[in-house]
């Protein structure tokens, strides 16, 4: 049963919205504090003292899409505050951040023997360092690494497909569906056998 919003909730909401607005002035893009404020408002359902739904609150009170707010929260939860701090000063995709996360510390971004502080005045330098680190990390991936990743992905996909086929087999299928299942299995078997034969040559 959902609890009703209280005056204390409304006060807490005001505090968190105020914090969010304050941090938005300091860092117009992503900031860890902004993402944390959004998370707190959503998880504690503080928005209910102003709007009935999270979506309405995002749209009407914050002027952002719910999907955007959820993405910010997800990035904060999955990548941590350092991602938000860095992306306040330079554009960086989550995938690229994962490549260079080891270069970040409390002091800033380490590159070429220097630690670049995460400050607005260093934005151009940070952008150049991020791009260089991203390129260096991508270059370190050997063809063997790429093959290993592809093989692991194919293995997961095939195992998932076989599990689905087992589930279908266990169902009470009518004759038409049983025949369709047999055709799928035989087609896959033939194609896999061709790959096996050509690989062994």
C-alpha positions in Angstrom: 0.0 0.0 0.0 1.4 3.4 -1.0 1.9 5.9 1.8 0.4 9.4 1.4 2.6 12.4 0.9 3.2 14.5 3.9 4.3 18.0 4.6 7.7 16.7 5.4 7.8 15.1 2.0 6.9 18.4 0.4 9.7 20.1 2.4 12.2 17.4 1.4 11.1 17.8 -2.2 11.7 21.6 -2.0 15.2 21.0 -0.7 16.1 18.5 -3.4 14.6 20.6 -6.2 16.5 23.6 -4.8 19.7 21.7 -4.8 19.1 20.5 -8.3 18.5 24.1 -9.6 21.5 25.3 -7.8 23.8 22.6 -9.2 22.2 23.1 -12.7 23.4 26.7 -12.5 27.0 25.6 -11.8 27.1 22.8 -14.3 24.5 23.1 -17.1 25.2 19.6 -18.3 25.6 16.5 -16.1 26.7 16.7 -12.5 26.9 14.0 -9.9 24.9 16.1 -7.5 22.2 16.8 -10.0 21.8 13.1 -10.8 21.8 12.2 -7.1 19.0 14.8 -6.5 16.9 13.3 -9.3 17.5 9.8 -7.9 16.5 10.9 -4.4 13.3 12.6 -5.7 12.3 9.6 -7.8 13.2 6.8 -5.3 11.5 8.4 -2.3 8.6 9.5 -4.5 8.9 13.0 -3.2 7.5 14.3 -6.5 4.0 13.2 -5.3 3.6 16.3 -3.2 3.6 18.3 -6.5 2.6 15.9 -9.3 0.9 12.5 -9.3 3.5 10.8 -11.5 7.2 11.0 -12.0 6.6 11.7 -15.7 4.4 14.7 -14.9 6.9 16.0 -12.4 9.8 15.8 -14.9 7.9 17.5 -17.7 6.0 20.1 -15.7 8.3 21.0 -12.9 11.8 20.3 -14.3 11.2 20.9 -18.0 12.8 17.6 -19.0 11.6 14.3 -20.4 11.2 11.4 -18.0 13.4 9.3 -20.3 16.2 11.9 -20.0 15.9 12.0 -16.2 15.9 8.2 -16.0 18.9 8.0 -18.3 20.8 10.5 -16.0 19.9 8.4 -13.0 20.9 5.1 -14.7 24.3 6.6 -15.7 24.9 7.8 -12.2 24.1 4.4 -10.7 26.0 2.4 -13.3 29.0 4.6 -13.9 29.3 6.5 -10.7 29.8 10.2 -9.9 33.1 10.4 -11.8 31.3 10.0 -15.1 29.0 12.8 -14.2 31.8 15.0 -13.1 33.8 14.5 -16.3 30.8 14.9 -18.6 30.1 18.3 -17.0 33.2 19.6 -18.8 33.4 17.4 -22.0 31.1 15.3 -24.0 31.7 11.6 -23.4 29.7 8.5 -24.2 29.3 5.8 -21.5 31.1 3.3 -23.7 34.1 5.6 -24.1 34.0 6.4 -20.3 34.4 2.7 -19.5 37.6 2.7 -21.7 39.2 5.5 -19.8 37.7 5.3 -16.3 41.0 4.1 -14.9 42.6 7.5 -15.7 40.2 9.4 -13.4 41.0 10.2 -9.8 39.9 12.7 -7.2 42.6 15.1 -8.5 41.3 14.9 -12.1 42.1 13.1 -15.4 45.6 11.6 -15.8 47.0 12.0 -19.3 50.6 12.2 -20.7 52.2 12.5 -17.2 49.8 15.2 -16.1 46.7 15.3 -13.9 44.2 17.7 -15.4 41.8 19.0 -12.8 38.1 18.7 -13.6 37.4 22.5 -13.8 35.5 24.6 -16.4 38.7 26.3 -17.5 40.3 23.0 -18.5 37.4 21.9 -20.7 39.3 22.1 -24.0 42.3 20.2 -22.5 40.0 17.6 -21.0 38.3 17.0 -24.3 41.6 16.5 -26.0 42.8 14.1 -23.3 39.5 12.1 -23.4 39.8 11.7 -27.2 43.5 10.7 -27.0 42.8 8.2 -24.2 39.8 6.8 -26.1 41.9 6.3 -29.2 44.8 4.7 -27.2 42.4 2.3 -25.5 40.7 1.3 -28.7 44.1 0.7 -30.4 45.2 -1.6 -27.5 42.5 -4.1 -28.5 44.1 -6.7 -30.7 42.3 -8.8 -33.3 42.5 -11.7 -30.9 40.6 -9.7 -28.3 37.9 -8.9 -30.9 37.6 -12.5 -32.0 37.4 -13.6 -28.4 34.6 -11.1 -27.7 32.7 -12.2 -30.8 33.0 -15.9 -30.0 31.7 -15.2 -26.4 28.8 -13.3 -27.8 28.0 -16.0 -30.3 28.2 -18.7 -27.6 25.8 -16.7 -25.4 23.4 -16.3 -28.3 23.4 -19.9 -29.3 23.0 -21.1 -25.7 20.0 -18.8 -25.4 18.5 -20.1 -28.7 18.9 -23.7 -27.6 17.2 -23.0 -24.3 14.3 -21.4 -26.2 14.1 -24.5 -28.4 14.0 -26.7 -25.3 11.2 -24.6 -23.8 9.2 -24.8 -27.1 9.7 -28.6 -27.2 8.3 -28.9 -23.6 5.1 -27.0 -24.6 1.9 -28.8 -25.7 2.4 -27.9 -29.3 -0.1 -28.9 -32.0 1.0 -30.8 -35.1 1.6 -27.6 -37.2 3.8 -26.0 -34.6 5.7 -29.2 -33.9 6.5 -29.4 -37.6 7.6 -25.8 -37.7 9.9 -26.5 -34.7 11.4 -29.5 -36.5 12.0 -27.4 -39.7 13.8 -24.7 -37.6 16.0 -27.2 -35.8 17.0 -29.0 -39.0 17.7 -25.7 -40.9 19.9 -24.6 -38.0 21.6 -28.0 -37.9 22.4 -27.9 -41.6 23.8 -24.3 -41.4 25.9 -25.1 -38.4 27.2 -28.2 -40.0 28.3 -26.2 -43.1 30.2 -23.8 -40.8 31.8 -26.7 -39.0 32.9 -28.3 -42.2 34.3 -25.1 -43.8 36.2 -24.3 -40.5 37.8 -27.7 -40.4 39.1 -27.4 -44.0 
